Structure formats: structure tokens, C-alpha cells
Amino acid sequence: MNRVRLVFSGSGGQGVITAAIILAEAAVMYDGKNATQSQSYGAAARGGGTRSDIIISDQEINFPEVRQPNVLVCLTQDAYNTYSSIVRPGGLLLTDTKFVKTTKKVDARQVELPLFEEVMAKIGKPVVFNICVLGALVGITEVIRPKSVMSAVADRVPRDFLELNNEALDLGFTLGAESQ
């Protein structure tokens, strides 16, 4: 891997920013990579649009903004409608089938997974949806090692919720790997 540019997008309350922070921290702290993570929010605290740009690289990163991501994650229809056109040709567009109906054809691999439905069926707690998405992304791309993500989750999540988050992460790894 030389450099991977990622954009996570969705709405406030989905944990988009938290997932992006965990990914960047895992890359730096456990995989020895360089990473940047920045975020923007819509006007509303919950339900407003959110976006996080992440760059993971073996080399120095000079500019933290992502204009044309290799990987785009869209967790709402609005995010998909807004950002699907920016994914780099040959990149990856990951969406959740409950919240996003893909309509546009983009020059990227489109992976549509029932992440939210699987979280609810197997774990029953929507609060870990973002961690399942993160696991799926790592399962598909192998942008960083799964072990690194697990360590970063353990650093970031309160101990009382660690087992629940690890279940969601494992579920995501499995769903992502099965989509290959």
C-alpha cells in the first residue's frame, strides 16, 4: 500500500466520525502508518450530514483533504446522492442496503451489504452499526490489519461495551470478507 484515500459519509448519530477516528488511530498506533483524519458536520447535531476524510499512507501526508477517494462509504441516501460521483475510477463504494438505494452507476466496485439488518438480527443494538461498517471495510479492503482495528476499538470504547463492539467488528469482518 502506498496511499489510500477514504471518505466516510452519513448522518449525525450514526457514528461515522467515531469509525473514521478509530481507523486512523489503528493505522498509526498499530500498523505504523501515517494517517490524517478530518471531519465536517451539517447544521443539525443529529440527523445532519457528516463526512470524514481519512488518508492512510506509508509516506508523509502533505494535504489532509480527500477530493477523489479510493474508498467511499455512504451510510445514508443523502450521502450517496452527494458523494457517489467523487469516488476514484476503479475504487470502492460501500453502502448499507437498508439506508441506501444505489441508482447511479459509477466507475467503481459497488458493494452493497445488509450491515444494519445483520447488526439488529445478530446483536440487537444499533449503537454498534458504525463498528460493523468499519469491520466490513477492513474485511473488504485489508487497508489495515483486523488485529490493529480491534486494538484501536479497545482503546476508544468503554470497557463495559468492548465485547459488544468486538462482536460488531467480527460481524463486519465476516460480511466484508464474504463479499469478495
N, C-alpha and C positions, 0 to 999 in steps of 0.2 A: 504494500500500500504506500502510495506516495502522499496523496492528499484526498480526503473525502469531504465534500460539502453537503451538509444536511439542513433541511428545513422541517421543523415540526410545526403543524398548524392545527388550530381547533378553536375552542371557546373557553372562556374563563370558567374554572371549576372542574375542568377535565384532567388537570394535572400535566398539561402539555409542557409547561416550563419546568416543572419538577423532573419529568422524564429526561428532558434535554440536559439539565444540570447534572443529573446522575450519569448520563452518557459521557459528558465532557470530563467529569471528575474521574470516572472509571478509566478513560483513555490516558489521562495524565498520571493519576496516582498508582494505577495498577498495570498499565501497559507501556509506560514510559514514552508516551507520545506527547506531542504538543497539541493543545486544543484551545479553542475560543468558544464562548457561548454568549450570545446576546439575545435580548427579548424585547418584544413590543406588545402592548396591550391595547384593546379597544377601549371605548369610553366607559363601558359597564364593567364592574368588578366581576360579576358572574354573568356568563352568557355573552359577553362581548368577545370579539375576535382576539386571539392570541397567536403569536408567532415567535419561534425561537430559531435562531441561526446557529449552527454548530459547524466548526471546521476541525477536523482531526488530521494531523499530519506528522510525518516523520521529520519534517524540516520546519524551519521558522515560519511563522504565520505573520504576514505584514499587514493584512487588512481583514477585519473580523466580519464584514458583511458578506452574505451569500446572495449572489444575483441569479445564478443558474445552478441549482443543487444537483448533485449526483443522486441524492435520495430525498424524496419529498414524502412526508407523512401528513395526510389530511384526515382529521377526525370529525369534521362537520361538512355539511353540504356547502355552506358559505366559504369555508376554507378551500374546498375543492374548486368551487367556481372561481375564486380569486386567484389561486396559486397554481392550478394544474398546468397552465401554459408555461411556467418558468422552469420545469424540470428539464435537465440537460438531456439531449438526444442520447438514447442508449442507457439512460438512468433507470431509477426505480421509483414508482409511485405506489405507496402503500395506503390503502383505505380500509375503513371498517364498514362492513355490509349493512349494519343497522342504521348508521348515520349518513352514509354517502352512497348515492346512486351515480355511478360513473356514466357520463354521457359523451364526453369528448374523447376522441382518440388522440393520444399523444404519442410521440416517438420515444416511448419508454416502456419498460416492462411494468405492467399494471398488476399488482397483487391485491386482491380483494379478499379479506378474511373476516369471519364472523367473531371477531375478538370480544366485543361486548357481550354477545349472546353466550359465548363459551365461558366468560368470567361469571356471568349470572348463573349458568347451569351448573358449573363445577365448583365455584367458590361462593357465590351468592352475595358478594359485596362489591358494589360498583366502584367503590373508592380505589380499588387496585387495577382498574381498567388501564390506566396510564402505564403501569408497570408491565402488564401483559403486552401492551403495544411495544414497549421497549424490548421485551424479550423476543417478540416476533421479529422486530427489526434486526436484532443481533442474530437470531436464528436464520434469517434470510441472507444477510449481508456478511456476517462474520467480521464486521468493521472493527470490533474488539472482541476479546475472549469472553465467553459467558462467565467464567470464574471472576473476571475483573468487574463485570456488572454486578454480580452477586455481592462482592466485597463493597462496592460503592453503595449499593442498596443498604447493606448492613450499617454503613457509616451514616447514612442520611435518615433512615426510618427509625422511629422509636422502637425499642426492643419488644414491647408488647405487640407490635404489629409486624414484626420481622417474618414470622412463619407465614402469615397471610400473604405478604408481599413476595416471599420466595415461592409460594405456590403459584401466584400470578406470573412471576417471571418464568418459572418452569413451563407453565401452560403456554406462554408466549413463545418460548424457545421451540417447543414441540410444534405448535401451529406454524411457525415460521419455517422450520426445517422441512415439515411435510409439504409446504407449498413449492418446494424446489422441483 
